[in-house]
């Protein structure tokens, strides 16, 4: 796989070294067990896969290259390049400005842009309408396009499904940049609809089987359908694609569910005429990070620290997996660890910050799961590890611990 030119300050002396050791010992990525760092009074279980993925590294390399290649020019990002506050702040500090926020609200009017300006497309991609808007100004949107190749693969799948007359069900968050970008492409190829989870899949399945009314369908899904979507005819042939950062197991569960719905409605003999196999739209990094989290959860740990941007979809799903088994603290960085007694963390279900006391157990050794989202630099994870380690002054040195791996 291609390697990227990532600024050195995103790497770290501990985490990056661990990743390199695991690559050497497990080049085929078959082992999802964590790396165990036994410092004595505290033990860290480090996920086999976490942090920057291919798409994020690609986006960072292109964005920093855009800055280097255009001194003196105005440089804009459509919205956050990735969902990590530190990376986005680094770009802002280098003079890059955001045209929109993550919900699509305009921060800088299109009328302020000039043809000589540089606009970077974020890793999530953007809609066809926004690409057309940039071209009308005289800006070539593909010049610094950081769209993740795995997102583009989903777009190609939607085009193929449309050419084969399938309607498209998108598993994603309706207001997420990636889902908006995917929907803008799928709706020109085929009737398209967005659902956010398996619960909504069941409601849609009930309608397909005639168990609910058109009005009930409209109440929930009307604003998430392509123009002229006709639910009375457009569910005769369906395929499922996804926002690549969703919970991979849920996307697969949704696809399997709709397969059964179509089997029930049309019978096994004609199933292939009504349901498309779309397994290849699941992102490899999303799969690997989530599988690695399952590997973490086989450990008898006391708590989990999950590091990443609070608006990061893939990070929130790692949090959801961890909190099923043990106390889990979703933090954006080392600044959230207030002391050995208190931690500030994000509740992604209530979308609010919390503060918890006595988060570290009063026993030794303390066993901590540590992982991060796909847009989180190794340096931030390393800082979290070092901050917690400082609470245990009798710990072994990092060289002693790494030397034993």
GUROTI-155183 format. One record per residue (C-alpha): x, y, z. Coordinates in nm, 2 decimals. Each point is the difference from the previous one (the first is absolute). Layout:
BEGIN
      c1      c2      c3
       X       Y       Z
...
END
This chain:
BEGIN
      c1      c2      c3
    0.00    0.00    0.00
    0.12    0.35   -0.08
    0.18    0.19    0.27
   -0.06    0.37    0.05
    0.20    0.31    0.10
   -0.15    0.08    0.34
    0.14    0.29    0.21
    0.24   -0.14    0.27
   -0.19    0.16    0.28
   -0.29   -0.24   -0.05
    0.22   -0.30    0.07
    0.11   -0.11    0.35
    0.29   -0.18    0.16
   -0.22   -0.27    0.16
   -0.32   -0.05   -0.20
    0.17    0.02   -0.34
    0.27   -0.24    0.11
   -0.27   -0.25    0.12
   -0.18    0.02   -0.33
    0.32   -0.07   -0.19
    0.08   -0.30    0.22
   -0.35   -0.14   -0.06
    0.04    0.05   -0.38
    0.32   -0.20    0.01
   -0.14   -0.28    0.21
   -0.34   -0.02   -0.17
    0.03    0.13   -0.36
   -0.32   -0.18   -0.11
   -0.20    0.17    0.28
   -0.14   -0.33    0.12
    0.06    0.06    0.37
   -0.25    0.24    0.17
    0.13   -0.05    0.35
    0.13    0.32    0.17
    0.35    0.10    0.08
    0.05   -0.03    0.38
    0.22    0.26    0.16
    0.06   -0.11    0.36
    0.15    0.28    0.20
   -0.06   -0.17    0.33
   -0.26    0.20    0.19
   -0.18    0.08   -0.32
   -0.05   -0.22   -0.31
   -0.11    0.14   -0.34
   -0.18   -0.21   -0.26
    0.07    0.18   -0.33
   -0.23   -0.08   -0.29
    0.15   -0.19   -0.30
   -0.15    0.25   -0.24
   -0.08    0.36    0.08
    0.08    0.35   -0.10
    0.08    0.15   -0.35
   -0.14   -0.21   -0.28
    0.09    0.01   -0.37
   -0.27    0.26   -0.08
    0.10    0.23    0.29
    0.37   -0.02   -0.09
   -0.08    0.07   -0.36
   -0.20    0.31    0.10
    0.27    0.13    0.23
    0.27   -0.04   -0.26
   -0.21    0.18   -0.27
   -0.10    0.28    0.24
    0.35    0.08    0.11
    0.12   -0.02   -0.36
   -0.27    0.25   -0.10
    0.14    0.25    0.26
    0.36   -0.06   -0.11
   -0.08    0.04   -0.37
   -0.20    0.32    0.03
    0.19    0.26    0.21
   -0.18    0.33    0.01
   -0.33   -0.14   -0.13
   -0.32   -0.03    0.20
   -0.07   -0.36    0.09
   -0.34   -0.13    0.11
   -0.14   -0.33    0.12
   -0.36   -0.08   -0.08
   -0.05   -0.11    0.36
    0.21   -0.19    0.25
    0.26   -0.20   -0.19
   -0.05   -0.29    0.25
   -0.18   -0.02    0.33
    0.30    0.07    0.22
    0.03    0.34    0.18
    0.38   -0.01    0.02
    0.05   -0.07   -0.37
   -0.26    0.26   -0.10
    0.16    0.26    0.23
    0.34   -0.07   -0.15
   -0.14    0.09   -0.34
   -0.17    0.31    0.13
    0.32    0.11    0.16
    0.16   -0.02   -0.34
   -0.25    0.24   -0.15
   -0.26   -0.24   -0.13
   -0.36    0.11    0.04
   -0.32   -0.20    0.01
   -0.28    0.08   -0.24
   -0.27   -0.20    0.18
   -0.05   -0.17    0.33
   -0.05   -0.38    0.02
   -0.38    0.04   -0.04
    0.04    0.19   -0.32
   -0.07    0.35    0.13
    0.18    0.26   -0.20
    0.27    0.19    0.20
    0.15    0.19   -0.29
   -0.23    0.09   -0.29
    0.07   -0.14   -0.35
    0.00    0.36   -0.12
    0.33    0.07    0.19
    0.19   -0.27   -0.19
    0.21    0.08   -0.31
    0.12   -0.23   -0.28
    0.36    0.01    0.12
   -0.09   -0.12    0.35
    0.08   -0.36    0.11
   -0.28   -0.22    0.13
    0.08   -0.34    0.16
   -0.27   -0.27   -0.01
   -0.01   -0.18    0.34
    0.05   -0.37    0.05
   -0.38   -0.06    0.02
   -0.04    0.14   -0.36
   -0.26    0.25   -0.10
   -0.33    0.03   -0.19
   -0.02    0.03   -0.37
   -0.19    0.33    0.05
    0.30    0.15    0.19
    0.25   -0.12   -0.26
   -0.21    0.17   -0.26
   -0.01    0.32    0.21
    0.38    0.00    0.02
    0.04   -0.05   -0.37
   -0.24    0.29   -0.07
    0.24    0.22    0.19
    0.29   -0.13   -0.20
    0.15   -0.22    0.27
    0.09   -0.36   -0.10
   -0.13   -0.21    0.30
    0.21   -0.31   -0.10
    0.34    0.18    0.02
    0.02   -0.07    0.38
   -0.25   -0.26    0.05
    0.06   -0.20    0.32
   -0.31   -0.22   -0.03
    0.07   -0.35    0.14
    0.04   -0.26   -0.27
   -0.23   -0.23    0.20
   -0.27    0.26    0.00
    0.04    0.03   -0.38
   -0.03   -0.38   -0.02
   -0.35    0.03    0.16
   -0.09    0.26   -0.26
    0.11   -0.23   -0.28
   -0.21   -0.28    0.15
   -0.31    0.24    0.01
    0.06    0.07   -0.37
    0.02   -0.37   -0.08
   -0.32   -0.07    0.20
   -0.18    0.28   -0.18
    0.11   -0.14   -0.34
   -0.16   -0.33    0.10
   -0.32    0.17    0.10
    0.03   -0.06    0.38
   -0.12    0.25    0.25
    0.26    0.10    0.25
   -0.03   -0.02    0.38
    0.28    0.20    0.17
    0.09   -0.09    0.36
    0.13    0.33    0.14
   -0.06    0.31    0.20
   -0.22    0.23   -0.20
    0.19    0.32    0.08
    0.35   -0.14   -0.02
    0.22    0.15   -0.28
    0.08   -0.34   -0.14
   -0.36   -0.11   -0.02
   -0.11    0.32   -0.16
    0.28   -0.04   -0.26
   -0.10   -0.37   -0.06
   -0.37    0.09   -0.03
    0.06    0.27   -0.25
    0.16   -0.26   -0.23
   -0.23   -0.29    0.07
   -0.32    0.20   -0.07
    0.11    0.08   -0.35
    0.05   -0.37   -0.07
   -0.29   -0.15    0.18
   -0.29    0.05    0.24
    0.18    0.05    0.34
   -0.09    0.01    0.37
    0.21    0.04    0.32
   -0.05   -0.20    0.32
    0.21    0.05    0.31
   -0.02   -0.34    0.18
   -0.15   -0.34    0.02
   -0.31    0.13    0.18
   -0.09    0.22   -0.30
    0.08   -0.30   -0.23
   -0.27   -0.20    0.18
   -0.25    0.29   -0.05
    0.09    0.01   -0.37
   -0.03   -0.38   -0.02
   -0.35    0.01    0.14
   -0.10    0.25   -0.27
    0.15   -0.22   -0.28
   -0.20   -0.29    0.14
   -0.32    0.20    0.01
   -0.02    0.01    0.38
    0.00    0.38    0.02
   -0.16    0.28   -0.21
    0.13    0.26   -0.24
   -0.07    0.27    0.25
    0.21   -0.18    0.26
    0.28   -0.03   -0.25
   -0.02    0.37   -0.09
    0.01    0.11    0.37
    0.34   -0.17    0.05
    0.17   -0.01   -0.34
   -0.14    0.26   -0.23
    0.28    0.26    0.06
    0.26   -0.27   -0.05
   -0.11   -0.12   -0.35
    0.11    0.11   -0.34
   -0.24    0.22   -0.20
   -0.30   -0.19   -0.14
    0.08   -0.30    0.21
   -0.30   -0.23   -0.03
    0.00   -0.26    0.28
   -0.28   -0.19   -0.16
    0.23   -0.11   -0.29
    0.35    0.09    0.09
    0.06   -0.28    0.25
   -0.04   -0.27   -0.26
    0.38   -0.02   -0.04
    0.24    0.13    0.28
    0.36    0.01    0.09
    0.16    0.13    0.32
    0.31    0.23    0.02
    0.13    0.19    0.30
    0.18    0.30    0.15
    0.34   -0.16    0.04
    0.04    0.10    0.36
   -0.31   -0.17    0.13
    0.01   -0.31    0.21
    0.09   -0.27   -0.25
   -0.19   -0.27    0.18
   -0.31    0.20   -0.01
    0.03    0.07   -0.37
    0.03   -0.37   -0.06
   -0.29   -0.07    0.23
   -0.21    0.25   -0.19
    0.10   -0.15   -0.34
   -0.08   -0.35    0.14
   -0.33    0.12    0.13
   -0.11    0.14   -0.34
    0.11   -0.31   -0.17
   -0.24   -0.19    0.22
   -0.28    0.25   -0.07
    0.05   -0.04   -0.37
    0.01   -0.38    0.04
   -0.32    0.01    0.19
   -0.17    0.22   -0.25
    0.12   -0.14   -0.33
    0.12   -0.36    0.08
    0.34   -0.16   -0.02
   -0.02   -0.08   -0.37
    0.00    0.37   -0.11
    0.20    0.15    0.29
    0.29    0.10   -0.22
   -0.24    0.21   -0.21
   -0.10    0.20    0.31
    0.30    0.02    0.23
    0.36    0.10   -0.09
    0.31   -0.12    0.19
    0.19    0.31    0.11
    0.25   -0.13    0.26
    0.29    0.17   -0.17
   -0.12    0.35    0.11
    0.12   -0.06    0.36
    0.32    0.20    0.07
    0.31   -0.21    0.09
    0.11    0.24    0.27
   -0.34    0.01    0.16
   -0.01   -0.38    0.00
    0.36   -0.03    0.14
   -0.05    0.25    0.28
   -0.32   -0.15    0.11
    0.14   -0.35   -0.02
    0.30    0.12    0.21
   -0.24    0.14    0.25
   -0.17   -0.34    0.03
    0.35   -0.14    0.07
    0.05    0.26    0.27
   -0.32   -0.09    0.17
    0.12   -0.36    0.06
    0.23    0.15    0.26
   -0.09    0.02    0.36
    0.04    0.38    0.02
   -0.12    0.26    0.25
   -0.09    0.28   -0.24
    0.04    0.12   -0.36
    0.14    0.33   -0.13
   -0.11    0.07   -0.36
    0.16    0.31   -0.15
   -0.13    0.20   -0.29
   -0.21    0.29   -0.12
   -0.34    0.03    0.16
   -0.17    0.03   -0.34
    0.19   -0.31   -0.14
   -0.25   -0.26   -0.10
    0.25   -0.29   -0.01
    0.13    0.09    0.35
   -0.34    0.01    0.15
   -0.06   -0.35   -0.13
    0.31   -0.12    0.18
   -0.13    0.16    0.31
   -0.33   -0.18   -0.04
    0.17   -0.33   -0.03
    0.22    0.06    0.31
   -0.28    0.13    0.23
   -0.19   -0.33   -0.05
    0.26   -0.16    0.22
    0.17    0.25    0.23
    0.02    0.36    0.11
    0.10    0.20   -0.31
    0.13    0.36   -0.03
   -0.02    0.17   -0.33
    0.27    0.28    0.00
    0.13    0.23   -0.27
    0.35    0.02    0.15
    0.22    0.01    0.30
   -0.16    0.33    0.13
   -0.31   -0.19    0.09
    0.19   -0.20    0.26
   -0.03    0.25    0.28
    0.18   -0.20    0.27
    0.04   -0.35    0.14
   -0.34    0.06    0.16
   -0.20    0.18   -0.27
   -0.06   -0.04   -0.37
   -0.21    0.20   -0.25
   -0.15   -0.20   -0.27
   -0.27    0.01   -0.27
   -0.33   -0.18    0.01
   -0.07   -0.06   -0.37
   -0.36   -0.11    0.08
   -0.10    0.32    0.17
    0.25    0.21   -0.20
    0.14    0.16    0.32
    0.32    0.02    0.20
    0.01   -0.17    0.34
    0.24    0.00    0.29
    0.06   -0.33    0.19
    0.19   -0.04    0.33
    0.19   -0.31    0.11
    0.02   -0.13   -0.35
    0.31   -0.19    0.09
   -0.06   -0.30    0.22
    0.15   -0.01    0.35
    0.20   -0.32   -0.07
    0.32   -0.10   -0.17
    0.07   -0.08   -0.27
   -0.24    0.23   -0.19
   -0.09   -0.15   -0.33
   -0.08    0.25   -0.28
   -0.12   -0.06   -0.35
    0.13    0.28   -0.23
   -0.11    0.06   -0.36
   -0.09    0.29   -0.23
   -0.21    0.09   -0.31
    0.13    0.00   -0.35
    0.07    0.37   -0.01
    0.20    0.02    0.33
    0.38    0.06   -0.02
    0.22   -0.25    0.18
    0.16    0.29    0.18
   -0.33    0.08    0.18
   -0.05   -0.37    0.11
    0.37    0.00    0.12
   -0.07    0.31    0.21
   -0.30   -0.16    0.16
    0.21   -0.31    0.09
    0.28    0.21    0.14
   -0.24    0.21    0.21
   -0.16   -0.30    0.16
    0.34   -0.16    0.05
    0.11    0.30    0.20
   -0.25   -0.09    0.26
    0.20   -0.31    0.08
    0.35    0.11    0.09
    0.13   -0.35    0.07
   -0.07   -0.12   -0.35
    0.26   -0.16   -0.22
    0.16    0.22   -0.27
   -0.14   -0.01   -0.35
    0.33   -0.15   -0.14
   -0.03   -0.28    0.25
   -0.36   -0.07   -0.10
    0.06    0.02   -0.38
    0.32   -0.19    0.03
   -0.21   -0.30    0.11
   -0.23    0.00   -0.30
END
